[in-house]
Amino acid sequence: MNLAMTLATTRRILSQLRHDPRTVVLLIAVPSVLMVLLRYVLDTAVAFNHTAPALLGIFPFTVMFLITSITTLRERTTTTLERLMTLPIHKLDLLFGYAIAFGLLAIVQVAVATTISASWLGLDIKGSLWLLLAIAVLDALLGVALGLFVSAFATTEFQAIQFMPVFVLPQLLLCGLFAARGSMGWVLNWLSDVMPLSYAVEALSRITGSSTVDVTLWRDLLVVAGCALLALVLGAATLHRRTP
């Protein structure tokens, strides 16, 4: 890998996004708007504090998955990515450049949503606010990494969106948001254990419910970070040069 090449890719993506304000607004505003909507739908502070921590990770994860998969696919289909691959640049430089660019946006996205939730909406956070922010950003980066990976298997933007029921919705259903993971049957429990979003939701719930940073919390963080890194490596394996 070459740091200069990685940062050059990051600057290019950020420059493109700067000329696409609607996408930037979508990335930053949608999770916050959804959190506000959730607060008034639930209508009680107790219900909001029970549900909101998980959604602080789920909303950025979902939005970043959609935006990243569609943006990367567009670069594949317009041969922009192919032209870049003819240059002396490593595949990981490209993917990590994408990840850093969208990761910076994810930091802003999560910071805004968390600030609004903790100040205006009254989310009670017993643990470290900074650690909560870090976990939510990791969730968003996981969405970025999976979006980069699945873009290789779609030929149209519509097909990229179709991957959402495959990679996102099962994780939403089994992550513990709707039912405790321990109360599920053994098959569903096993599936939940191999899905990274389950560990992200568990980590967010632990941070908001307790100020204790224990081994389980660090395990959850490492699982989410490791899965994001694995998705980036698998994404690099799908990039192929047409020229030697």
Backbone torsions as a table, in degrees:
resi	resn	phi	psi	omega
1	MET	NA	151.7	179.9
2	ASN	-126.5	118.1	-175.7
3	LEU	-61.1	-38.1	-179.6
4	ALA	-63.3	-41.4	178.2
5	MET	-66.0	-40.5	179.1
6	THR	-62.1	-46.1	-179.1
7	LEU	-69.0	-32.1	176.4
8	ALA	-64.1	-41.2	176.1
9	THR	-63.4	-41.1	178.3
10	THR	-60.4	-45.4	-179.9
11	ARG	-63.4	-38.2	-179.8
12	ARG	-64.5	-44.4	-179.9
13	ILE	-65.3	-42.7	179.5
14	LEU	-64.8	-36.4	177.1
15	SER	-64.7	-41.1	177.4
16	GLN	-63.7	-42.5	-179.8
17	LEU	-66.5	-31.9	178.9
18	ARG	-62.6	-28.8	178.4
19	HIS	-92.9	9.6	177.9
20	ASP	-130.1	71.1	-173.0
21	PRO	-62.6	-29.1	-179.8
22	ARG	-64.0	-39.7	177.8
23	THR	-65.6	-41.6	179.6
24	VAL	-62.4	-43.4	178.0
25	VAL	-62.1	-42.0	177.6
26	LEU	-59.5	-46.9	-177.9
27	LEU	-61.3	-43.9	-172.5
28	ILE	-85.8	-39.6	-169.7
29	ALA	-87.3	-34.5	-171.3
30	VAL	-59.0	-48.9	179.0
31	PRO	-59.1	-38.2	179.6
32	SER	-67.1	-43.0	178.1
33	VAL	-62.2	-40.2	179.4
34	LEU	-66.6	-36.5	177.0
35	MET	-65.5	-41.4	177.0
36	VAL	-62.7	-44.5	178.5
37	LEU	-60.6	-42.7	179.5
38	LEU	-60.9	-41.7	-178.3
39	ARG	-60.0	-41.8	-177.0
40	TYR	-84.3	-19.8	172.9
41	VAL	-71.6	-45.3	179.9
42	LEU	-72.1	-37.8	170.4
43	ASP	70.4	1.0	175.4
44	THR	-133.7	144.6	-178.8
45	ALA	-65.4	-35.4	-178.7
46	VAL	-64.4	-47.2	-179.9
47	ALA	-65.9	-38.8	179.9
48	PHE	-65.2	-43.9	-179.8
49	ASN	-66.7	-25.1	178.2
50	HIS	-77.3	-35.6	-172.5
51	THR	-98.4	-35.8	-170.6
52	ALA	-59.9	-40.9	-178.0
53	PRO	-54.7	-44.7	179.9
54	ALA	-63.8	-40.2	-176.9
55	LEU	-73.1	-21.0	174.0
56	LEU	-62.8	-25.5	174.6
57	GLY	-95.1	-35.7	-175.7
58	ILE	-69.6	-44.2	-178.2
59	PHE	-61.0	-51.3	177.2
60	PRO	-61.7	-39.0	177.9
61	PHE	-56.9	-47.1	-177.1
62	THR	-69.0	-46.1	-178.2
63	VAL	-64.2	-43.8	-178.5
64	MET	-68.1	-34.1	176.3
65	PHE	-60.6	-48.4	-178.5
66	LEU	-64.2	-50.1	-176.4
67	ILE	-63.8	-44.4	-176.8
68	THR	-66.7	-45.1	-178.1
69	SER	-62.9	-41.1	-178.7
70	ILE	-71.1	-43.0	-179.5
71	THR	-63.6	-44.4	-179.8
72	THR	-66.7	-40.7	177.9
73	LEU	-60.9	-39.7	178.6
74	ARG	-60.1	-39.3	179.2
75	GLU	-71.1	-31.0	176.1
76	ARG	-68.6	-47.1	-173.9
77	THR	-74.6	-23.3	177.8
78	THR	-92.1	8.9	179.4
79	THR	64.1	9.5	176.0
80	THR	-61.4	-44.5	-179.5
81	LEU	-66.1	-37.4	179.1
82	GLU	-63.9	-41.5	178.3
83	ARG	-64.9	-37.9	178.3
84	LEU	-65.8	-34.1	-178.4
85	MET	-71.1	-14.5	175.9
86	THR	-80.1	-11.0	178.8
87	LEU	-84.8	162.3	177.8
88	PRO	-75.5	68.1	-178.9
89	ILE	-130.4	136.7	-178.9
90	HIS	-75.5	149.5	-179.6
91	LYS	-60.7	-37.3	178.3
92	LEU	-66.9	-30.3	175.7
93	ASP	-60.5	-41.7	178.9
94	LEU	-64.6	-50.4	-174.7
95	LEU	-69.8	-38.4	177.0
96	PHE	-69.7	-30.6	173.6
97	GLY	-62.7	-44.6	175.1
98	TYR	-60.5	-46.2	-176.5
99	ALA	-62.7	-39.9	179.5
100	ILE	-66.8	-43.5	-179.2
101	ALA	-60.7	-52.0	179.5
102	PHE	-71.1	-27.2	176.5
103	GLY	-66.0	-38.1	176.8
104	LEU	-63.3	-41.2	175.8
105	LEU	-65.5	-36.2	179.2
106	ALA	-63.5	-37.1	178.2
107	ILE	-60.5	-45.9	178.4
108	VAL	-64.1	-45.4	-179.0
109	GLN	-56.8	-51.0	-177.5
110	VAL	-70.0	-37.9	179.4
111	ALA	-61.5	-42.7	179.3
112	VAL	-65.0	-48.3	-178.6
113	ALA	-62.7	-41.3	-179.4
114	THR	-68.5	-42.0	179.2
115	THR	-61.8	-45.4	178.9
116	ILE	-63.5	-42.0	-178.5
117	SER	-66.1	-41.7	-175.7
118	ALA	-78.4	-30.6	-176.4
119	SER	-96.1	-61.7	-174.8
120	TRP	-76.7	-44.0	-172.8
121	LEU	-88.4	-8.8	172.6
122	GLY	79.9	27.5	177.6
123	LEU	-67.3	125.8	-178.7
124	ASP	-88.4	114.5	-178.3
125	ILE	-114.8	110.2	-178.3
126	LYS	-82.8	-27.7	-179.9
127	GLY	-90.6	-162.4	-177.7
128	SER	-74.6	127.2	177.2
129	LEU	-65.4	-34.7	-180.0
130	TRP	-68.1	-37.3	178.3
131	LEU	-70.1	-36.7	174.9
132	LEU	-60.7	-43.5	178.2
133	LEU	-61.8	-41.8	-179.4
134	ALA	-63.8	-41.4	-179.9
135	ILE	-65.7	-44.0	-179.9
136	ALA	-63.6	-37.7	177.0
137	VAL	-65.5	-40.0	176.2
138	LEU	-59.9	-39.0	177.0
139	ASP	-62.1	-44.3	178.8
140	ALA	-63.1	-41.3	178.3
141	LEU	-65.0	-33.7	174.8
142	LEU	-62.9	-40.8	175.5
143	GLY	-62.4	-40.4	177.4
144	VAL	-61.2	-48.0	-177.3
145	ALA	-63.1	-43.1	178.8
146	LEU	-68.1	-36.1	176.8
147	GLY	-63.8	-40.6	176.1
148	LEU	-63.5	-38.9	-178.2
149	PHE	-67.8	-49.1	-174.0
150	VAL	-73.6	-18.6	179.6
151	SER	-61.4	-22.7	-179.4
152	ALA	-71.1	-19.2	-173.9
153	PHE	-105.1	9.4	178.8
154	ALA	-118.8	149.6	177.3
155	THR	-112.2	-13.6	176.4
156	THR	-135.0	162.4	178.9
157	GLU	-64.5	-34.0	178.1
158	PHE	-63.1	-40.0	177.5
159	GLN	-65.5	-36.4	178.1
160	ALA	-61.4	-41.0	178.2
161	ILE	-65.8	-32.5	-179.4
162	GLN	-65.6	-18.6	178.0
163	PHE	-74.3	-15.0	-179.7
164	MET	-59.2	-45.7	177.0
165	PRO	-61.9	-23.4	-177.8
166	VAL	-84.2	-44.0	-172.4
167	PHE	-100.3	-22.8	-173.1
168	VAL	-107.7	-53.5	-172.5
169	LEU	-61.0	-42.3	176.7
170	PRO	-59.5	-36.7	178.5
171	GLN	-67.4	-37.7	177.4
172	LEU	-62.0	-41.0	-176.3
173	LEU	-73.2	-29.6	-172.2
174	LEU	-108.3	4.0	-174.5
175	CYS	-81.0	-6.2	-178.4
176	GLY	102.4	2.9	-179.8
177	LEU	-71.5	-43.7	-175.8
178	PHE	-93.9	-28.5	178.6
179	ALA	-150.5	145.3	179.5
180	ALA	-59.4	135.0	-177.0
181	ARG	-60.6	-34.0	-179.3
182	GLY	-68.5	-20.1	-179.1
183	SER	-88.7	-5.6	-179.9
184	MET	-78.8	160.3	172.7
185	GLY	-62.9	165.1	-172.2
186	TRP	-64.6	-32.8	179.0
187	VAL	-67.0	-48.2	179.4
188	LEU	-65.1	-37.1	178.6
189	ASN	-63.9	-40.6	178.3
190	TRP	-64.9	-44.0	177.9
191	LEU	-61.2	-40.6	178.3
192	SER	-61.9	-37.2	-178.3
193	ASP	-68.0	-23.2	-178.6
194	VAL	-99.4	4.8	179.6
195	MET	-103.8	124.3	-173.4
196	PRO	-63.4	-29.0	-178.2
197	LEU	-65.3	-25.7	176.9
198	SER	-61.2	-41.2	-179.4
199	TYR	-73.3	-32.0	176.9
200	ALA	-66.3	-44.7	179.6
201	VAL	-65.2	-41.0	178.2
202	GLU	-61.9	-42.4	-179.9
203	ALA	-64.4	-43.3	179.3
204	LEU	-64.1	-39.7	178.9
205	SER	-65.8	-37.4	179.2
206	ARG	-67.4	-40.4	-178.5
207	ILE	-65.6	-43.4	-178.2
208	THR	-74.9	-25.0	-176.6
209	GLY	-94.3	-16.5	-176.2
210	SER	-153.3	150.4	177.0
211	SER	-90.1	-0.1	-178.6
212	THR	-81.1	130.0	175.4
213	VAL	-105.2	102.3	-173.7
214	ASP	-109.2	-177.0	-177.7
215	VAL	-63.4	-37.7	-179.3
216	THR	-62.6	-39.5	179.2
217	LEU	-64.0	-44.1	178.5
218	TRP	-65.6	-35.9	176.1
219	ARG	-61.4	-44.5	180.0
220	ASP	-60.5	-43.1	179.6
221	LEU	-62.5	-43.6	-178.9
222	LEU	-66.7	-36.6	178.6
223	VAL	-64.3	-46.9	-179.3
224	VAL	-63.6	-45.9	180.0
225	ALA	-64.3	-41.1	179.9
226	GLY	-65.1	-39.3	179.1
227	CYS	-67.6	-37.3	176.9
228	ALA	-63.8	-43.5	178.9
229	LEU	-65.1	-40.7	178.7
230	LEU	-62.6	-41.2	179.3
231	ALA	-64.0	-37.0	177.6
232	LEU	-65.9	-42.4	179.3
233	VAL	-64.7	-42.4	177.1
234	LEU	-64.8	-36.3	176.2
235	GLY	-63.1	-38.9	178.3
236	ALA	-64.1	-32.1	-179.8
237	ALA	-69.0	-18.9	-180.0
238	THR	-88.5	-6.7	179.5
239	LEU	-89.4	129.2	-177.9
240	HIS	-132.3	137.6	174.9
241	ARG	-83.5	141.1	173.5
242	ARG	-88.2	-18.5	178.2
243	THR	-108.6	152.0	-178.7
244	PRO	-62.8	NA	NA
